[in-house]
Amino acid sequence: MLSREADSLFWMGRYLERAEATARIVDVQYHAALESPLANRDPQSLWNSILEISGDDLIFQARYGDVSERDLIQFMVFDIDQPDSVVSCVRAARANAQGVREVLSSEMWEVVNRAFLELLNWDVDKMLTTSPHQFLVDVRNRCHLFYGLAERTMLIGDASYFLKAGMFLERADQMSRLTDVLVRELTGGDYLLEEGEHFDTHGWIACLKSASAFEAFRKTYRGGITPDNVLSFLVLDWDYPSSIHHAVSQVERCLRSVSGSAGRRYASDAERLAGRLHADLSFLTIAEIRAQGLHEFLEGIQKRCFDIGNAVTDKYLRH
């Protein structure tokens, strides 16, 4: 496979995963203000959380100043000059898809092309006067349809492995950001908080819904919501497809499938870094995360995902 093609597929996966994650977080946090009594007292904190998760808070402040609902949605969803907005990510995914149409199925191309063209018919005012929830769900469903079509119609080989490697690497990074910001916010910076007088049940449910994890969590932890259980599920769970652990394991699997390496051998720094992170997460405990510090631990995950991405670029994507 040409480096140009691998690059387009890897970043197509990353951009669509980023668009889906952004739409999901905006949707959940937008409606959390309607459900959580704590959020009703300070709705601006919800918008600040979204900006902190995205890492674009300083860019927003420079361009918009104080945070407002309309400006936040414009920035995160419709701002074509903001590279991490939903519209920009879908546009970038479509541009990458155009360059590799020969390795995509026609159905995959139609989905990403239609998703971008339909977004052009919307703006923030139209969205707010109709149904913000339905609009954002439609964006997410377009991304999910693309993933499903990739599984159903794409040949299993290097092309599919690069697409999935990008998707899962972005998922691990996004989940670490989301978990870091929302759990710290819910515990007031003190991760040791347990259920009690100020335990915000709605906030913890919103945290799980922001990761599309609420229903799966309830099936796994029937004893109820606690900080330990939520963190364990989002970070360490083997079986939840959006946990950091599962996402990193899939990155390693895809990279090994490209190179053909197996066992303890690795063919590149990308495989070595992904394999080491996967091994660390496999044997980690919540007590060890607490001892290290939640924020420091999750920042370390983001740094290691960044290093894996750079190693993939150095090995396969430079052209």
N, C-alpha and C positions, 0 to 999 in steps of 0.2 A: 504494500500500500504506500502511496506517495505521502510524504510529510504534509503536503498541503491538504490532502484529503483527511488525514488523521487530525490535523489541527481544526478543520472545520467541524468534524464530527464531535471531537472532544468539547469544543466551545459551544456547539449547538446544545449538547446535553447540559452544560453548565448554565447557559442563558435561559433555557426553558425551565429548569429546576428553580432558578432564581426568580423568574416571573411567577411561577406557581407559589413559591414560598411567600413572596411579597403580597400577592393577592390574598392569600390565606391569612396572613398576619393582620393586614389592614381590615379585612372582613371581621375577624374575630375581635380585634381590639375595638373596632367601631361599635360593635354590638355589645361588647362588655360594658360600655358606658351606660347602656340601658338596663343592665342586669345587676351590676355590682353596686351596693350602697357606698362602698369606699370610693369607687370610681366616680360616682355622681358628685362627691364632694370636691374632687379635683380631676375633671375630665382631661385637662391638659397633660396630666402625667401619662395618660395612655398614648397620646401622640408623641410625647418625648420618648417613650419606650420604643415605639416603632422606629424613630430616627436613630436611636442608639443601637438597636439591633442591626439596622442597615449599615451603620458606620458612616452615614452621610449627614450627621447632625450639623457639623460645621459648615458644610456646603449649603444646607438649608438656611441656617442663620444668616449667612452672607447674602443670600439672594432674597429671602422672604422676611427676615427679622423674627418677630414673635410667632409662636406656633398657633395656628388656627386650623379648624377642621378642614375647611375648603382648601387652604394652601397646602396642607399636609397631603391630602388626597391628590391634588394636582401634581405635587412633587413626586410622590411615590408611584402614581399610576400613569399619569398622562404627559408628564414633562419630557418632551423629546430630546431636550438638551441635558437631561439627567441620565447618565448611562445605566443606572441601576433601576430606573422606573420600569413598570410592566411593559409599557409601549416600546421603550428602547430595547429591552431584553428580547421581546418577541420579534422586533425588527432585526436585531442582530442575529437571532436564530434563523430567521427567514433568509437573510443574506448568506449565512453559512450553508443553509440547505440548498440555495441556488447553485453553489459551487460544487456540490456533490450529489446532484440529482440522480446520477447514474448508479449510485450505491444505495439510494433510498427507494422505497416503494412509492408508487404514484399516490397511494393513499396517505402516506406520511407527508409528502410534499403538499398535498391538498389541504391537510389539516393546518399546517403551520402557515401556509399562504393565506388561507381563509381567516385564521385567527388574527393576522396582522391587518388584513383589509377591513375586517369588521371593527377592529379597534379604532380605525380612522373615522368611523361614523359616530364616535362618542367623544364627549368632553366631560369635564368635572361637573358642570351645571346640569347637563342632561342626566348624568348618573345620579346626582343627589336628588333630582326631582322625580325620578322613577323608582328603581329598587336597587340601592347599592349592593345589597346582599346577593341578589340574583345576578347582577353584572359580574361581581367578583367570583361567584360560583361558576359562571359560564367560562371565565378565563381559566380557572383551575381545571375545569372539565376538558377544555381544549388541550391543556398540557397532559392530562391523564390519558386522553384519547391517543395522543401522539405516542406516549410510552407504551400503551397497549398495542397499537399498530406496529411499533418497532418489535415487540415480542412476537407478534403474530405473522408479520409479513417480511421481516428483514432476515437475510441470510445470516446464520451464525458464523462469525469470523471476525477478523480484525476490525472491520467497520463497526459492527455492533459492540465490540469490546471497548473501543475508544469512546463511542457514544455513551455507554453505560459508565465508564470510568469517570467521565466528566460530570455526568448526572449525580453519581454517588459521592464524588469528592465535594461537589457543591452542597449536597445534602448534609454531609458531615459538618461542613463549615457553617451552614445556616443554622443547623440544630445547636451547635455550640454557642453561637451568638444569641439565639433565642433563649436557650436555657440560662445562660449567664445573666442576661438582663432581667428576664421575668422572675426567676427564682430570687435573685438579689432584691428586686423590688418588693416581692411578696414577703420577704423576711426582714425587710428594713436593713439589708446588708449583713444580717446575722443569720447564717444558714442553720444554726442550731435551734431556731424557733420551732416549737412544737404546737400542736393544736391547743387552743386556749381562748382567752377572752377576745383576742384580736385576730383570730384565725380567719382569713378571708376565703371562705369556701368557693365563692364565685370567681375569685381571682385565680385560685389553683385550677379550677375547671377551665377557665379561659386560657391558662398556660397550656394545659393539655390539648385543648381544641386548637390552639395556635400551631400545634405540631401534628394535627389530625390524629391525636392519640387517645382521646377521651374514652371512646368505646372499647378500644383494645386494652387500655389500662384497667377499666372496670372488670373485664374478663380475666385479667391477670391477677389483680390485687383486689380481692373481694372484701378485704378488711377495711377498705376506705382510703381516703386521700391523706397522706402524710408527706412532708418534705423528702424523707428518705426514699419512700416508694416512688414518688414522681421522678426524682433525680436518677434513681436506679433504672427506671423504665426508659427515660429519654436518653440516657448515656450508655448504660451497660447491657441492656436487654439483648439477648441473642436472637430472639424471634420477631421482634418488632421491626418492620422494614425501614422505618425512618430513624431508628436509634443511631447514635454516633457509632457505636460498636458494629452494628450490622452494615452501615454504609461504608466504613473503613474496610471491613472484611471483603466487601464486593469490589472496592477499588483494587485491593491486592489481587483478588481472583481474576479480575479483568486484565491487569497488567501481566500476571503470570500466564494467562491464556495467550496473550500477544507474543510473548517471548518463548513460551514452551517450557519454562523452568518449573521445577517441582521440588518438593521436600524442603530442605534447609538451604538450597542453593537459590541465588538470585542473579538476575542478568543485568541489573541496572541499579543506580541509586534510588530510582523511583520505587522499584520493588522492595528494596531494602528498607526504605523509610516507611512505606505502607505496611510492610510486614512487621516492623518493629512496633508501630503504633497499634496494629491489630493485636499483637501479642501482649502489649502492655494493658490494653483494655480488657483482654480475655481474663486476666488474673487480678484485676484491680477490684478493690472493695470500696463501699461508700465511706467506711471509716478512714481509709487512706486518702480519699478525696477531701474529706473534712479536715484531716490533719494538714494537707497541703494548702487548703484554702480553695473554695469553689471558684472564685474569680480567677485566681492564678492558674488553676488547673485548666479551666476552659479557654483562657487566653493561650495557654500552651497548646491546646488542641488546634486552635485557629492557626497558630504559628506553624505547627507541624503539617497541617493541610496546605498551607501556603508553600512550604518547602517541597511537599510532594508534587504540587502543581508545577513548580519550577523545574523539578527533576524530570517530570514527564515532558515538559517543553524541551529541555536540553537533550533528552534522549531521542525523542520521536518527532517533535513538532517544528523544529527550526527548518526553514526552507527559504 
